[in-house]
Amino acid sequence: GMDLEFPVRQTDVDRLLHLREIELEREAGDHSYGRKAYMAYVTEGLGNLLEWDEITMFQRKNGSFFNCPSTTAATLVNHYDDKALQYLNWLVSKFGSAVPTVYPLNIYCQLSWVDALEKMGISQYFVSEIKSILDTTYVSWIERDEEIMLDI
């Protein structure tokens, strides 16, 4: 609808759309929370195929959807929300035109880094970084932050 031109053949686009249809048909009978979360997370490619009101259950306190700028932007385009717009504006003001794919980085990833550094035996070279991650995690735990409480 935006008259964008991509250097791909129409057959390639048709193949991608066909794969999307197969995935949607496969998921159609599943009405579980997990399916709804998955469909909400991949909103960019679904457009008007989603019930946008249902997706709001996945909005985080910071206004994002799954701490994902692209999912938040896709949701915002289809279902206006002040908090989502504030989240995206804040990211652009913080990072400029190249925002990270996930922000803030989830605690699980950071703790995995700490674990990997310790298993490799090189954690002594990252003491201040590890302390910062553990302090942040502890504060999140004490405040019962939704990110850490969603995946204990």
N, CA, C and O atoms as a GROMACS GRO file, in nm:
protein
  608
    1GLY      N    1   0.081  -0.120   0.000
    1GLY     CA    2   0.000   0.000   0.000
    1GLY      C    3   0.085   0.126   0.000
    1GLY      O    4   0.033   0.235  -0.026
    2MET      N    5   0.215   0.115   0.029
    2MET     CA    6   0.303   0.232   0.036
    2MET      C    7   0.384   0.247  -0.092
    2MET      O    8   0.469   0.336  -0.101
    3ASP      N    9   0.359   0.162  -0.191
    3ASP     CA   10   0.432   0.164  -0.318
    3ASP      C   11   0.584   0.151  -0.299
    3ASP      O   12   0.661   0.214  -0.371
    4LEU      N   13   0.624   0.070  -0.203
    4LEU     CA   14   0.766   0.044  -0.184
    4LEU      C   15   0.813  -0.057  -0.286
    4LEU      O   16   0.738  -0.146  -0.325
    5GLU      N   17   0.936  -0.043  -0.330
    5GLU     CA   18   0.993  -0.136  -0.426
    5GLU      C   19   1.107  -0.211  -0.361
    5GLU      O   20   1.197  -0.151  -0.302
    6PHE      N   21   1.103  -0.344  -0.372
    6PHE     CA   22   1.207  -0.429  -0.315
    6PHE      C   23   1.270  -0.509  -0.428
    6PHE      O   24   1.201  -0.552  -0.520
    7PRO      N   25   1.401  -0.530  -0.421
    7PRO     CA   26   1.469  -0.605  -0.528
    7PRO      C   27   1.449  -0.756  -0.512
    7PRO      O   28   1.546  -0.831  -0.503
    8VAL      N   29   1.324  -0.800  -0.508
    8VAL     CA   30   1.292  -0.942  -0.501
    8VAL      C   31   1.185  -0.973  -0.604
    8VAL      O   32   1.109  -0.886  -0.647
    9ARG      N   33   1.181  -1.098  -0.643
    9ARG     CA   34   1.081  -1.140  -0.740
    9ARG      C   35   0.947  -1.161  -0.671
    9ARG      O   36   0.942  -1.193  -0.552
   10GLN      N   37   0.841  -1.144  -0.744
   10GLN     CA   38   0.707  -1.164  -0.689
   10GLN      C   39   0.689  -1.307  -0.641
   10GLN      O   40   0.617  -1.330  -0.544
   11THR      N   41   0.752  -1.403  -0.706
   11THR     CA   42   0.741  -1.543  -0.662
   11THR      C   43   0.800  -1.562  -0.522
   11THR      O   44   0.749  -1.643  -0.444
   12ASP      N   45   0.907  -1.489  -0.491
   12ASP     CA   46   0.966  -1.496  -0.357
   12ASP      C   47   0.870  -1.440  -0.253
   12ASP      O   48   0.853  -1.498  -0.146
   13VAL      N   49   0.807  -1.328  -0.285
   13VAL     CA   50   0.710  -1.268  -0.193
   13VAL      C   51   0.592  -1.363  -0.176
   13VAL      O   52   0.544  -1.383  -0.064
   14ASP      N   53   0.544  -1.420  -0.285
   14ASP     CA   54   0.432  -1.514  -0.276
   14ASP      C   55   0.466  -1.634  -0.189
   14ASP      O   56   0.383  -1.682  -0.112
   15ARG      N   57   0.589  -1.683  -0.202
   15ARG     CA   58   0.633  -1.796  -0.121
   15ARG      C   59   0.634  -1.761   0.028
   15ARG      O   60   0.591  -1.841   0.111
   16LEU      N   61   0.682  -1.641   0.062
   16LEU     CA   62   0.682  -1.597   0.202
   16LEU      C   63   0.539  -1.584   0.255
   16LEU      O   64   0.511  -1.625   0.367
   17LEU      N   65   0.452  -1.527   0.176
   17LEU     CA   66   0.313  -1.514   0.218
   17LEU      C   67   0.247  -1.650   0.236
   17LEU      O   68   0.165  -1.669   0.326
   18HIS      N   69   0.283  -1.745   0.150
   18HIS     CA   70   0.230  -1.880   0.163
   18HIS      C   71   0.278  -1.945   0.293
   18HIS      O   72   0.200  -2.010   0.363
   19LEU      N   73   0.406  -1.928   0.325
   19LEU     CA   74   0.459  -1.981   0.451
   19LEU      C   75   0.388  -1.919   0.572
   19LEU      O   76   0.361  -1.987   0.670
   20ARG      N   77   0.359  -1.790   0.563
   20ARG     CA   78   0.286  -1.722   0.670
   20ARG      C   79   0.147  -1.783   0.686
   20ARG      O   80   0.102  -1.808   0.798
   21GLU      N   81   0.080  -1.808   0.575
   21GLU     CA   82  -0.054  -1.868   0.580
   21GLU      C   83  -0.050  -2.006   0.642
   21GLU      O   84  -0.138  -2.041   0.721
   22ILE      N   85   0.050  -2.085   0.607
   22ILE     CA   86   0.063  -2.219   0.666
   22ILE      C   87   0.081  -2.209   0.817
   22ILE      O   88   0.018  -2.284   0.893
   23GLU      N   89   0.165  -2.117   0.861
   23GLU     CA   90   0.188  -2.098   1.004
   23GLU      C   91   0.061  -2.053   1.075
   23GLU      O   92   0.030  -2.102   1.183
   24LEU      N   93  -0.012  -1.962   1.015
   24LEU     CA   94  -0.137  -1.914   1.075
   24LEU      C   95  -0.240  -2.026   1.085
   24LEU      O   96  -0.311  -2.036   1.185
   25GLU      N   97  -0.249  -2.109   0.982
   25GLU     CA   98  -0.343  -2.221   0.985
   25GLU      C   99  -0.304  -2.321   1.093
   25GLU      O  100  -0.389  -2.375   1.163
   26ARG      N  101  -0.174  -2.345   1.106
   26ARG     CA  102  -0.124  -2.440   1.208
   26ARG      C  103  -0.157  -2.391   1.348
   26ARG      O  104  -0.191  -2.470   1.436
   27GLU      N  105  -0.148  -2.263   1.369
   27GLU     CA  106  -0.171  -2.205   1.501
   27GLU      C  107  -0.317  -2.174   1.530
   27GLU      O  108  -0.352  -2.145   1.644
   28ALA      N  109  -0.403  -2.180   1.428
   28ALA     CA  110  -0.542  -2.134   1.441
   28ALA      C  111  -0.621  -2.207   1.549
   28ALA      O  112  -0.703  -2.145   1.617
   29GLY      N  113  -0.599  -2.336   1.567
   29GLY     CA  114  -0.677  -2.411   1.665
   29GLY      C  115  -0.629  -2.394   1.808
   29GLY      O  116  -0.698  -2.435   1.901
   30ASP      N  117  -0.514  -2.336   1.826
   30ASP     CA  118  -0.455  -2.323   1.959
   30ASP      C  119  -0.493  -2.187   2.018
   30ASP      O  120  -0.457  -2.083   1.964
   31HIS      N  121  -0.566  -2.190   2.129
   31HIS     CA  122  -0.608  -2.065   2.193
   31HIS      C  123  -0.538  -2.045   2.328
   31HIS      O  124  -0.590  -1.976   2.415
   32SER      N  125  -0.422  -2.106   2.344
   32SER     CA  126  -0.350  -2.098   2.470
   32SER      C  127  -0.285  -1.961   2.489
   32SER      O  128  -0.272  -1.883   2.395
   33TYR      N  129  -0.246  -1.935   2.611
   33TYR     CA  130  -0.175  -1.811   2.644
   33TYR      C  131  -0.044  -1.803   2.565
   33TYR      O  132  -0.007  -1.696   2.516
   34GLY      N  133   0.026  -1.916   2.555
   34GLY     CA  134   0.153  -1.920   2.483
   34GLY      C  135   0.137  -1.883   2.337
   34GLY      O  136   0.219  -1.810   2.282
   35ARG      N  137   0.032  -1.932   2.273
   35ARG     CA  138   0.007  -1.898   2.134
   35ARG      C  139  -0.022  -1.750   2.120
   35ARG      O  140   0.028  -1.685   2.028
   36LYS      N  141  -0.104  -1.697   2.211
   36LYS     CA  142  -0.136  -1.554   2.205
   36LYS      C  143  -0.009  -1.471   2.222
   36LYS      O  144   0.010  -1.371   2.153
   37ALA      N  145   0.077  -1.513   2.313
   37ALA     CA  146   0.202  -1.441   2.334
   37ALA      C  147   0.289  -1.447   2.209
   37ALA      O  148   0.346  -1.346   2.168
   38TYR      N  149   0.299  -1.565   2.148
   38TYR     CA  150   0.379  -1.580   2.026
   38TYR      C  151   0.325  -1.490   1.916
   38TYR      O  152   0.401  -1.419   1.850
   39MET      N  153   0.194  -1.493   1.895
   39MET     CA  154   0.134  -1.413   1.789
   39MET      C  155   0.154  -1.264   1.817
   39MET      O  156   0.174  -1.186   1.724
   40ALA      N  157   0.147  -1.224   1.942
   40ALA     CA  158   0.170  -1.084   1.977
   40ALA      C  159   0.315  -1.045   1.949
   40ALA      O  160   0.342  -0.933   1.905
   41TYR      N  161   0.407  -1.137   1.975
   41TYR     CA  162   0.548  -1.107   1.956
   41TYR      C  163   0.585  -1.090   1.809
   41TYR      O  164   0.676  -1.013   1.777
   42VAL      N  165   0.516  -1.158   1.721
   42VAL     CA  166   0.547  -1.150   1.578
   42VAL      C  167   0.449  -1.060   1.504
   42VAL      O  168   0.417  -1.084   1.388
   43THR      N  169   0.403  -0.956   1.570
   43THR     CA  170   0.300  -0.868   1.515
   43THR      C  171   0.341  -0.800   1.385
   43THR      O  172   0.255  -0.770   1.302
   44GLU      N  173   0.471  -0.776   1.365
   44GLU     CA  174   0.513  -0.701   1.247
   44GLU      C  175   0.461  -0.760   1.117
   44GLU      O  176   0.426  -0.686   1.025
   45GLY      N  177   0.455  -0.891   1.110
   45GLY     CA  178   0.415  -0.954   0.985
   45GLY      C  179   0.269  -0.992   0.976
   45GLY      O  180   0.228  -1.058   0.880
   46LEU      N  181   0.190  -0.953   1.073
   46LEU     CA  182   0.052  -1.002   1.075
   46LEU      C  183  -0.053  -0.897   1.044
   46LEU      O  184  -0.166  -0.932   1.008
   47GLY      N  185  -0.019  -0.770   1.056
   47GLY     CA  186  -0.111  -0.663   1.020
   47GLY      C  187  -0.250  -0.680   1.078
   47GLY      O  188  -0.266  -0.692   1.199
   48ASN      N  189  -0.350  -0.681   0.992
   48ASN     CA  190  -0.489  -0.685   1.039
   48ASN      C  191  -0.538  -0.826   1.071
   48ASN      O  192  -0.658  -0.846   1.088
   49LEU      N  193  -0.447  -0.922   1.079
   49LEU     CA  194  -0.487  -1.059   1.113
   49LEU      C  195  -0.497  -1.081   1.263
   49LEU      O  196  -0.537  -1.189   1.307
   50LEU      N  197  -0.462  -0.982   1.342
   50LEU     CA  198  -0.463  -0.997   1.488
   50LEU      C  199  -0.578  -0.921   1.552
   50LEU      O  200  -0.631  -0.825   1.497
   51GLU      N  201  -0.614  -0.968   1.670
   51GLU     CA  202  -0.708  -0.894   1.754
   51GLU      C  203  -0.621  -0.802   1.840
   51GLU      O  204  -0.567  -0.844   1.942
   52TRP      N  205  -0.609  -0.677   1.799
   52TRP     CA  206  -0.515  -0.586   1.864
   52TRP      C  207  -0.550  -0.558   2.008
   52TRP      O  208  -0.461  -0.531   2.089
   53ASP      N  209  -0.677  -0.564   2.044
   53ASP     CA  210  -0.715  -0.542   2.184
   53ASP      C  211  -0.660  -0.652   2.275
   53ASP      O  212  -0.630  -0.626   2.391
   54GLU      N  213  -0.648  -0.774   2.223
   54GLU     CA  214  -0.596  -0.885   2.302
   54GLU      C  215  -0.447  -0.869   2.332
   54GLU      O  216  -0.398  -0.919   2.433
   55ILE      N  217  -0.378  -0.803   2.245
   55ILE     CA  218  -0.233  -0.790   2.260
   55ILE      C  219  -0.195  -0.702   2.378
   55ILE      O  220  -0.086  -0.714   2.432
   56THR      N  221  -0.284  -0.613   2.417
   56THR     CA  222  -0.251  -0.521   2.527
   56THR      C  223  -0.217  -0.594   2.656
   56THR      O  224  -0.153  -0.536   2.744
   57MET      N  225  -0.259  -0.718   2.671
   57MET     CA  226  -0.225  -0.793   2.793
   57MET      C  227  -0.076  -0.819   2.806
   57MET      O  228  -0.028  -0.853   2.914
   58PHE      N  229  -0.002  -0.802   2.696
   58PHE     CA  230   0.142  -0.828   2.698
   58PHE      C  231   0.226  -0.700   2.712
   58PHE      O  232   0.348  -0.705   2.700
   59GLN      N  233   0.160  -0.589   2.736
   59GLN     CA  234   0.234  -0.463   2.749
   59GLN      C  235   0.303  -0.458   2.885
   59GLN      O  236   0.243  -0.488   2.988
   60ARG      N  237   0.429  -0.420   2.884
   60ARG     CA  238   0.509  -0.408   3.006
   60ARG      C  239   0.485  -0.272   3.070
   60ARG      O  240   0.428  -0.182   3.008
   61LYS      N  241   0.529  -0.259   3.193
   61LYS     CA  242   0.513  -0.132   3.265
   61LYS      C  243   0.581  -0.016   3.192
   61LYS      O  244   0.535   0.098   3.200
   62ASN      N  245   0.690  -0.046   3.121
   62ASN     CA  246   0.763   0.060   3.051
   62ASN      C  247   0.695   0.102   2.921
   62ASN      O  248   0.746   0.190   2.850
   63GLY      N  249   0.581   0.041   2.888
   63GLY     CA  250   0.506   0.076   2.768
   63GLY      C  251   0.534  -0.013   2.650
   63GLY      O  252   0.461  -0.010   2.550
   64SER      N  253   0.640  -0.094   2.659
   64SER     CA  254   0.677  -0.180   2.547
   64SER      C  255   0.594  -0.306   2.544
   64SER      O  256   0.520  -0.338   2.637
   65PHE      N  257   0.608  -0.377   2.434
   65PHE     CA  258   0.555  -0.512   2.422
   65PHE      C  259   0.675  -0.603   2.411
   65PHE      O  260   0.746  -0.603   2.310
   66PHE      N  261   0.698  -0.683   2.515
   66PHE     CA  262   0.811  -0.777   2.522
   66PHE      C  263   0.947  -0.707   2.520
   66PHE      O  264   1.047  -0.769   2.482
   67ASN      N  265   0.953  -0.580   2.560
   67ASN     CA  266   1.077  -0.503   2.554
   67ASN      C  267   1.135  -0.501   2.413
   67ASN      O  268   1.256  -0.490   2.396
   68CYS      N  269   1.050  -0.512   2.314
   68CYS     CA  270   1.092  -0.521   2.174
   68CYS      C  271   1.044  -0.398   2.098
   68CYS      O  272   0.923  -0.380   2.080
   69PRO      N  273   1.137  -0.312   2.052
   69PRO     CA  274   1.096  -0.193   1.979
   69PRO      C  275   1.012  -0.222   1.855
   69PRO      O  276   0.915  -0.151   1.828
   70SER      N  277   1.048  -0.324   1.778
   70SER     CA  278   0.973  -0.351   1.654
   70SER      C  279   0.833  -0.402   1.683
   70SER      O  280   0.738  -0.363   1.616
   71THR      N  281   0.818  -0.488   1.782
   71THR     CA  282   0.684  -0.536   1.820
   71THR      C  283   0.602  -0.421   1.875
   71THR      O  284   0.483  -0.410   1.846
   72THR      N  285   0.664  -0.335   1.954
   72THR     CA  286   0.594  -0.220   2.010
   72THR      C  287   0.550  -0.125   1.899
   72THR      O  288   0.438  -0.075   1.901
   73ALA      N  289   0.638  -0.100   1.803
   73ALA     CA  290   0.603  -0.011   1.691
   73ALA      C  291   0.490  -0.069   1.607
   73ALA      O  292   0.399   0.003   1.568
   74ALA      N  293   0.496  -0.199   1.579
   74ALA     CA  294   0.390  -0.262   1.499
   74ALA      C  295   0.256  -0.254   1.572
   74ALA      O  296   0.152  -0.231   1.511
   75THR      N  297   0.260  -0.275   1.701
   75THR     CA  298   0.137  -0.267   1.780
   75THR      C  299   0.085  -0.124   1.780
   75THR      O  300  -0.035  -0.100   1.765
   76LEU      N  301   0.175  -0.028   1.796
   76LEU     CA  302   0.136   0.112   1.799
   76LEU      C  303   0.071   0.156   1.668
   76LEU      O  304  -0.027   0.231   1.668
   77VAL      N  305   0.123   0.109   1.557
   77VAL     CA  306   0.068   0.144   1.427
   77VAL      C  307  -0.077   0.095   1.416
   77VAL      O  308  -0.162   0.163   1.358
   78ASN      N  309  -0.104  -0.021   1.471
   78ASN     CA  310  -0.236  -0.082   1.457
   78ASN      C  311  -0.330  -0.057   1.574
   78ASN      O  312  -0.451  -0.075   1.563
   79HIS      N  313  -0.273  -0.016   1.688
   79HIS     CA  314  -0.354   0.005   1.809
   79HIS      C  315  -0.285   0.113   1.892
   79HIS      O  316  -0.196   0.082   1.971
   80TYR      N  317  -0.325   0.238   1.874
   80TYR     CA  318  -0.255   0.350   1.938
   80TYR      C  319  -0.256   0.335   2.089
   80TYR      O  320  -0.356   0.298   2.150
   81ASP      N  321  -0.140   0.366   2.149
   81ASP     CA  322  -0.126   0.359   2.294
   81ASP      C  323  -0.020   0.462   2.336
   81ASP      O  324   0.092   0.460   2.286
   82ASP      N  325  -0.056   0.551   2.429
   82ASP     CA  326   0.036   0.656   2.474
   82ASP      C  327   0.164   0.598   2.534
   82ASP      O  328   0.273   0.648   2.506
   83LYS      N  329   0.151   0.495   2.616
   83LYS     CA  330   0.269   0.437   2.682
   83LYS      C  331   0.364   0.376   2.581
   83LYS      O  332   0.486   0.387   2.596
   84ALA      N  333   0.311   0.312   2.478
   84ALA     CA  334   0.396   0.253   2.374
   84ALA      C  335   0.471   0.363   2.299
   84ALA      O  336   0.589   0.350   2.270
   85LEU      N  337   0.401   0.471   2.268
   85LEU     CA  338   0.465   0.583   2.200
   85LEU      C  339   0.574   0.645   2.286
   85LEU      O  340   0.681   0.679   2.236
   86GLN      N  341   0.549   0.660   2.415
   86GLN     CA  342   0.650   0.714   2.506
   86GLN      C  343   0.774   0.625   2.510
   86GLN      O  344   0.887   0.674   2.507
   87TYR      N  345   0.753   0.492   2.515
   87TYR     CA  346   0.864   0.397   2.515
   87TYR      C  347   0.949   0.415   2.389
   87TYR      O  348   1.072   0.423   2.396
   88LEU      N  349   0.884   0.421   2.273
   88LEU     CA  350   0.958   0.435   2.147
   88LEU      C  351   1.028   0.570   2.137
   88LEU      O  352   1.142   0.577   2.092
   89ASN      N  353   0.961   0.677   2.179
   89ASN     CA  354   1.025   0.809   2.178
   89ASN      C  355   1.146   0.812   2.270
   89ASN      O  356   1.249   0.870   2.236
   90TRP      N  357   1.134   0.748   2.386
   90TRP     CA  358   1.246   0.742   2.479
   90TRP      C  359   1.363   0.667   2.418
   90TRP      O  360   1.478   0.710   2.431
   91LEU      N  361   1.336   0.554   2.351
   91LEU     CA  362   1.443   0.478   2.287
   91LEU      C  363   1.514   0.559   2.179
   91LEU      O  364   1.636   0.558   2.170
   92VAL      N  365   1.436   0.629   2.098
   92VAL     CA  366   1.496   0.709   1.991
   92VAL      C  367   1.580   0.822   2.051
   92VAL      O  368   1.686   0.854   1.999
   93SER      N  369   1.532   0.882   2.159
   93SER     CA  370   1.610   0.989   2.222
   93SER      C  371   1.738   0.935   2.285
   93SER      O  372   1.839   1.005   2.291
   94LYS      N  373   1.734   0.810   2.331
   94LYS     CA  374   1.852   0.749   2.395
   94LYS      C  375   1.952   0.697   2.292
   94LYS      O  376   2.072   0.714   2.310
   95PHE      N  377   1.903   0.633   2.185
   95PHE     CA  378   1.992   0.566   2.091
   95PHE      C  379   1.998   0.628   1.953
   95PHE      O  380   2.083   0.589   1.872
   96GLY      N  381   1.912   0.722   1.923
   96GLY     CA  382   1.910   0.778   1.788
   96GLY      C  383   1.832   0.688   1.694
   96GLY      O  384   1.738   0.621   1.735
   97SER      N  385   1.872   0.688   1.569
   97SER     CA  386   1.794   0.614   1.469
   97SER      C  387   1.819   0.465   1.470
   97SER      O  388   1.744   0.391   1.406
   98ALA      N  389   1.920   0.417   1.538
   98ALA     CA  390   1.951   0.273   1.542
   98ALA      C  391   1.926   0.220   1.682
   98ALA      O  392   2.018   0.213   1.764
   99VAL      N  393   1.803   0.181   1.710
   99VAL     CA  394   1.770   0.130   1.843
   99VAL      C  395   1.801  -0.018   1.851
   99VAL      O  396   1.803  -0.086   1.748
  100PRO      N  397   1.827  -0.071   1.971
  100PRO     CA  398   1.856  -0.214   1.984
  100PRO      C  399   1.731  -0.298   1.957
  100PRO      O  400   1.619  -0.247   1.963
  101THR      N  401   1.751  -0.424   1.926
  101THR     CA  402   1.637  -0.512   1.897
  101THR      C  403   1.556  -0.544   2.021
  101THR      O  404   1.436  -0.570   2.012
  102VAL      N  405   1.619  -0.541   2.136
  102VAL     CA  406   1.551  -0.562   2.264
  102VAL      C  407   1.606  -0.460   2.362
  102VAL      O  408   1.728  -0.444   2.374
  103TYR      N  409   1.517  -0.392   2.434
  103TYR     CA  410   1.564  -0.299   2.536
  103TYR      C  411   1.455  -0.279   2.640
  103TYR      O  412   1.340  -0.254   2.603
  104PRO      N  413   1.486  -0.289   2.767
  104PRO     CA  414   1.618  -0.322   2.818
  104PRO      C  415   1.649  -0.470   2.796
  104PRO      O  416   1.559  -0.552   2.785
  105LEU      N  417   1.779  -0.502   2.790
  105LEU     CA  418   1.819  -0.642   2.775
  105LEU      C  419   1.763  -0.719   2.893
  105LEU      O  420   1.771  -0.673   3.008
  106ASN      N  421   1.708  -0.832   2.867
  106ASN     CA  422   1.646  -0.903   2.978
  106ASN      C  423   1.749  -0.960   3.074
  106ASN      O  424   1.862  -0.990   3.037
  107ILE      N  425   1.707  -0.973   3.195
  107ILE     CA  426   1.794  -1.017   3.303
  107ILE      C  427   1.848  -1.156   3.276
  107ILE      O  428   1.963  -1.186   3.310
  108TYR      N  429   1.767  -1.242   3.216
  108TYR     CA  430   1.810  -1.377   3.187
  108TYR      C  431   1.937  -1.377   3.102
  108TYR      O  432   2.030  -1.452   3.132
  109CYS      N  433   1.942  -1.295   2.998
  109CYS     CA  434   2.060  -1.288   2.912
  109CYS      C  435   2.182  -1.241   2.990
  109CYS      O  436   2.292  -1.295   2.976
  110GLN      N  437   2.161  -1.139   3.073
  110GLN     CA  438   2.274  -1.087   3.150
  110GLN      C  439   2.327  -1.191   3.248
  110GLN      O  440   2.448  -1.206   3.265
  111LEU      N  441   2.236  -1.263   3.314
  111LEU     CA  442   2.280  -1.367   3.407
  111LEU      C  443   2.347  -1.483   3.332
  111LEU      O  444   2.437  -1.547   3.385
  112SER      N  445   2.304  -1.509   3.210
  112SER     CA  446   2.369  -1.612   3.128
  112SER      C  447   2.512  -1.571   3.095
  112SER      O  448   2.602  -1.655   3.093
  113TRP      N  449   2.531  -1.442   3.068
  113TRP     CA  450   2.667  -1.392   3.043
  113TRP      C  451   2.756  -1.414   3.166
  113TRP      O  452   2.869  -1.460   3.154
  114VAL      N  453   2.702  -1.380   3.283
  114VAL     CA  454   2.778  -1.400   3.407
  114VAL      C  455   2.814  -1.547   3.423
  114VAL      O  456   2.929  -1.580   3.454
  115ASP      N  457   2.718  -1.634   3.401
  115ASP     CA  458   2.741  -1.778   3.413
  115ASP      C  459   2.849  -1.824   3.315
  115ASP      O  460   2.938  -1.900   3.352
  116ALA      N  461   2.840  -1.778   3.191
  116ALA     CA  462   2.938  -1.818   3.090
  116ALA      C  463   3.078  -1.769   3.126
  116ALA      O  464   3.175  -1.843   3.112
  117LEU      N  465   3.089  -1.645   3.174
  117LEU     CA  466   3.219  -1.592   3.214
  117LEU      C  467   3.280  -1.674   3.328
  117LEU      O  468   3.400  -1.700   3.330
  118GLU      N  469   3.195  -1.712   3.422
  118GLU     CA  470   3.244  -1.792   3.535
  118GLU      C  471   3.285  -1.932   3.490
  118GLU      O  472   3.387  -1.984   3.535
  119LYS      N  473   3.207  -1.993   3.402
  119LYS     CA  474   3.241  -2.127   3.352
  119LYS      C  475   3.369  -2.127   3.271
  119LYS      O  476   3.443  -2.226   3.272
  120MET      N  477   3.397  -2.016   3.200
  120MET     CA  478   3.520  -2.006   3.122
  120MET      C  479   3.640  -1.974   3.211
  120MET      O  480   3.755  -1.982   3.166
  121GLY      N  481   3.613  -1.938   3.335
  121GLY     CA  482   3.723  -1.907   3.426
  121GLY      C  483   3.782  -1.769   3.406
  121GLY      O  484   3.896  -1.745   3.446
  122ILE      N  485   3.708  -1.678   3.347
  122ILE     CA  486   3.761  -1.544   3.322
  122ILE      C  487   3.679  -1.435   3.391
  122ILE      O  488   3.692  -1.317   3.360
  123SER      N  489   3.596  -1.474   3.485
  123SER     CA  490   3.508  -1.377   3.551
  123SER      C  491   3.586  -1.272   3.629
  123SER      O  492   3.536  -1.161   3.650
  124GLN      N  493   3.708  -1.304   3.673
  124GLN     CA  494   3.787  -1.208   3.750
  124GLN      C  495   3.821  -1.083   3.669
  124GLN      O  496   3.855  -0.979   3.726
  125TYR      N  497   3.812  -1.092   3.535
  125TYR     CA  498   3.841  -0.977   3.449
  125TYR      C  499   3.719  -0.888   3.429
  125TYR      O  500   3.728  -0.781   3.368
  126PHE      N  501   3.604  -0.932   3.481
  126PHE     CA  502   3.479  -0.860   3.462
  126PHE      C  503   3.407  -0.836   3.594
  126PHE      O  504   3.284  -0.836   3.599
  127VAL      N  505   3.482  -0.815   3.700
  127VAL     CA  506   3.425  -0.803   3.835
  127VAL      C  507   3.324  -0.689   3.844
  127VAL      O  508   3.215  -0.707   3.897
  128SER      N  509   3.359  -0.572   3.792
  128SER     CA  510   3.267  -0.458   3.805
  128SER      C  511   3.141  -0.479   3.722
  128SER      O  512   3.031  -0.442   3.765
  129GLU      N  513   3.155  -0.537   3.602
  129GLU     CA  514   3.038  -0.564   3.518
  129GLU      C  515   2.946  -0.668   3.583
  129GLU      O  516   2.824  -0.653   3.582
  130ILE      N  517   3.007  -0.773   3.639
  130ILE     CA  518   2.928  -0.878   3.705
  130ILE      C  519   2.858  -0.821   3.827
  130ILE      O  520   2.741  -0.852   3.852
  131LYS      N  521   2.928  -0.740   3.904
  131LYS     CA  522   2.866  -0.679   4.022
  131LYS      C  523   2.747  -0.593   3.982
  131LYS      O  524   2.643  -0.595   4.048
  132SER      N  525   2.763  -0.518   3.875
  132SER     CA  526   2.654  -0.433   3.827
  132SER      C  527   2.532  -0.516   3.786
  132SER      O  528   2.419  -0.482   3.821
  133ILE      N  529   2.555  -0.624   3.714
  133ILE     CA  530   2.445  -0.713   3.671
  133ILE      C  531   2.378  -0.776   3.792
  133ILE      O  532   2.255  -0.780   3.799
  134LEU      N  533   2.455  -0.824   3.887
  134LEU     CA  534   2.397  -0.887   4.006
  134LEU      C  535   2.323  -0.786   4.093
  134LEU      O  536   2.218  -0.817   4.149
  135ASP      N  537   2.377  -0.665   4.104
  135ASP     CA  538   2.307  -0.560   4.180
  135ASP      C  539   2.174  -0.524   4.116
  135ASP      O  540   2.073  -0.509   4.184
  136THR      N  541   2.175  -0.510   3.983
  136THR     CA  542   2.052  -0.478   3.909
  136THR      C  543   1.950  -0.590   3.926
  136THR      O  544   1.832  -0.564   3.947
  137THR      N  545   1.997  -0.713   3.917
  137THR     CA  546   1.907  -0.829   3.934
  137THR      C  547   1.848  -0.831   4.074
  137THR      O  548   1.729  -0.857   4.091
  138TYR      N  549   1.929  -0.804   4.173
  138TYR     CA  550   1.883  -0.804   4.312
  138TYR      C  551   1.776  -0.695   4.333
  138TYR      O  552   1.672  -0.721   4.394
  139VAL      N  553   1.801  -0.577   4.282
  139VAL     CA  554   1.704  -0.468   4.295
  139VAL      C  555   1.573  -0.506   4.225
  139VAL      O  556   1.465  -0.482   4.278
  140SER      N  557   1.585  -0.565   4.108
  140SER     CA  558   1.465  -0.609   4.035
  140SER      C  559   1.387  -0.713   4.114
  140SER      O  560   1.264  -0.711   4.117
  141TRP      N  561   1.459  -0.803   4.178
  141TRP     CA  562   1.395  -0.907   4.259
  141TRP      C  563   1.324  -0.845   4.379
  141TRP      O  564   1.210  -0.880   4.409
  142ILE      N  565   1.389  -0.754   4.447
  142ILE     CA  566   1.330  -0.689   4.564
  142ILE      C  567   1.206  -0.609   4.525
  142ILE      O  568   1.106  -0.610   4.596
  143GLU      N  569   1.214  -0.540   4.410
  143GLU     CA  570   1.100  -0.459   4.364
  143GLU      C  571   0.994  -0.543   4.292
  143GLU      O  572   0.893  -0.490   4.246
  144ARG      N  573   1.019  -0.673   4.284
  144ARG     CA  574   0.927  -0.766   4.215
  144ARG      C  575   0.899  -0.717   4.072
  144ARG      O  576   0.786  -0.720   4.024
  145ASP      N  577   1.006  -0.672   4.006
  145ASP     CA  578   0.997  -0.623   3.869
  145ASP      C  579   0.937  -0.731   3.780
  145ASP      O  580   0.970  -0.849   3.792
  146GLU      N  581   0.850  -0.689   3.690
  146GLU     CA  582   0.779  -0.786   3.607
  146GLU      C  583   0.873  -0.868   3.520
  146GLU      O  584   0.843  -0.984   3.490
  147GLU      N  585   0.986  -0.811   3.477
  147GLU     CA  586   1.076  -0.887   3.390
  147GLU      C  587   1.132  -1.008   3.461
  147GLU      O  588   1.136  -1.117   3.403
  148ILE      N  589   1.176  -0.991   3.583
  148ILE     CA  590   1.234  -1.104   3.654
  148ILE      C  591   1.125  -1.198   3.708
  148ILE      O  592   1.147  -1.319   3.718
  149MET      N  593   1.010  -1.145   3.740
  149MET     CA  594   0.903  -1.228   3.793
  149MET      C  595   0.835  -1.310   3.684
  149MET      O  596   0.773  -1.412   3.715
  150LEU      N  597   0.844  -1.268   3.558
  150LEU     CA  598   0.783  -1.343   3.448
  150LEU      C  599   0.857  -1.474   3.421
  150LEU      O  600   0.799  -1.569   3.369
  151ASP      N  601   0.986  -1.479   3.456
  151ASP     CA  602   1.065  -1.599   3.426
  151ASP      C  603   1.162  -1.626   3.540
  151ASP      O  604   1.284  -1.614   3.525
  152ILE      N  605   1.105  -1.664   3.654
  152ILE     CA  606   1.189  -1.690   3.772
  152ILE      C  607   1.285  -1.802   3.745
  152ILE      O  608   1.363  -1.839   3.833
   0.00000   0.00000   0.00000
